[in-house]
């Protein structure tokens, strides 16, 4: 990766879907939360739209949950995610080398995510990013 002539000093990276493939952990957490409502979703691909946007918006949009149901569903989601889903995740091949090269060039690297900060920090630390 050659960026010696780049004018960019700061690089922003989205955590989910750019640095890591978190689809398994996110969809398993959504399945767990939906199961608390008697909703069994077996097609994981139908849950991919949950990756990225805030959970509240996704539960409202895709399952018609009320505000109160969304808050409860998010608590269920995080119950699973905190224990298992957070580690059902992997760094995309080549990302570590890209980040290291940018760091070696003195660039500032920033992670953007809609996840709560403690989860984001735990993932970054776990994968040594």
Buried (B, 14 or more C-beta within 10 A) or exposed (E): EEEEEEEEEEBEBEBBBBBBBBBBBBBBBBBBBBEBBEEEBEEBEEBBEBBBEEBBEBBBEBBEBEEEBBEBBBEBBBBBBBEBBBBBBEBEEEBBEBBEEBEEBEBEBEBEBEBEEEBBEBBBEEBEB
